[in-house]
């Protein structure tokens, strides 16, 4: 599209794209960079943005001609099929291949998309997802079976679409799951009950939110990073409250909150089965496009392998750093392929697999339920920061290799046109012949090469008008 788009439509389109990327759990710096590319593609270079997790401001035009549009972002969350459709639209917008009005209609259609799978398949997918994660967290087959049942219960309850219930549902899910696990634990060998509870609550864990928050803080986005960090910690606190409330009702002793050593750990190949089941569950529950399944599985394998190697080299606390560092370039590379997958679609399962939120939930629960859990919670925060650092370094290395190094932007403030000072040459330059706007150049002007004299005797150029500072006087 070579013709500049209507500013009002472009503002609305940019607001919709930013709101959709917020629903896809993207970071504010990436959202802003995307909006800059889209606005330039539509011939609007003077566009400015303010992007926060809940507020988006778009200004088009410069100076007194500027117009501002504001949108309060809703607390929406996109499925994987919606994320894929959104980033397909973003790719078209970055090349100006779609009219802004048609883009707004596409955004509304994406928001109203129906899941690709029915409620039964999505419930089963959540149970499979939980089982795959349980094989990585719990040491017994009995615990994996219980996790499958709890995953089906939570997955079915999550299908209820109610903004009011979504606020309290994490606490209810944590309370109900913990109540079942604490009642079964004395009679069935399930290992550590707290770690077993992580699996059915995995999709409530704010691992991606906390990691994105730390990344935004490291990138200088203080408002967005601090708000996401507080939001993620509050989510962890609500989940921990549900678990502790269930323990109080059942009468669980404080020692039951502490991690228990696995008596008979799984064989090494069970972890690979768990990763495969985790990928299948994500595909079914979140209605991911079929073409993205292989890419998600590849990212999960890279993340798990990196985390395992990091755990052996650096310990479990910072092992996630190696997993995130290995996963991030692969995710960004996949996003650049013609038949690849959007980065957010492959990042989110990788975050859940690295389980920074799970470690935080274990540490927070033990910090409240026992006297020795503060160290575990500090280790959990260290794990979160190490994963975020791995994502930052991996992103920086990929951009340097793929795009080359970029210089920092200069600090510059534009002065309003009415108050801008005219660029007058210095006094000595006006006295020296041959300098711009010299007073001697105004008195004498000889036709230069490429000029001709018309019938009136005036010199005119064949290549266009000369600058006013050197034009001959009439």
Secondary structure, DSSP 8 states (H G I E B T S, - for coil): --S---HHHHHHHHHHHHHHHHHTT--HHHHHHHHHHHHHHTT-TT-EEEE-SSEEEEEESSGGG-EEEEEE-------HHHHHHHHHHHHHHHTT-S-HHHHHHHHHHHHT---SS-HHHHHHHHHHHHHHHHHHH-SSHHHHHHHHHHHHHHHHHHT---HHHHHHHHHHHHHHHHHHHHHHHTTS--S-HHHHHHHHTGGG--HHHHHHHHHHHHTT-HHHHHHHHHHHHHHHHHHHHHHHHHHHHHT--GGGGS----SS---HHHHHHHHHHHHHHHHHHTT--GGGHHHHHHHHHHHHHHHHHHHHHH-TTTHHHHHHHHHHHHHHHHHHSTT---HHHHHHHHHHHHTHHHHHHHHHHHHHHSSS-HHHHHHHHHHHHHHHHHHHHHHHHHHHHHH-------------GGG-------HHHHHSTTSTT-HHHHH-----TTEEE-TTS-EEETT----GGG----
